[in-house]
């Protein structure tokens, strides 16, 4: 995977405040960003999982734990698709 480095300025004491090391904070930020962008439908579940550094399955589990729907289909979408099959 090609990567792009983006710098984000945070308060100097953030690691101490959160009681995390730099790598843990980076991972938390990646996961939070992936969930948010997926929720906003800006990323597919596969691309969001890639950003989070997780497998597709593990990312789906994470979404479920955070009560984020895995599918964006509405009942109307399902009914329309079913009608097409008839």
TANOR-V509757 format. One record per pair of residues at least 12 apart in sequence whose C-alpha atoms are under 6 Angstrom apart, sorted by the first residue. I is the first residue (numbers start at 0). GAP is how many residues later the second one is. Records with the same first field share a line. If there is no record, write none. Layout:
# TANOR-V509757
I=GAP / GAP
This chain:
# TANOR-V509757
29=22
30=21
33=14 / 17 / 18
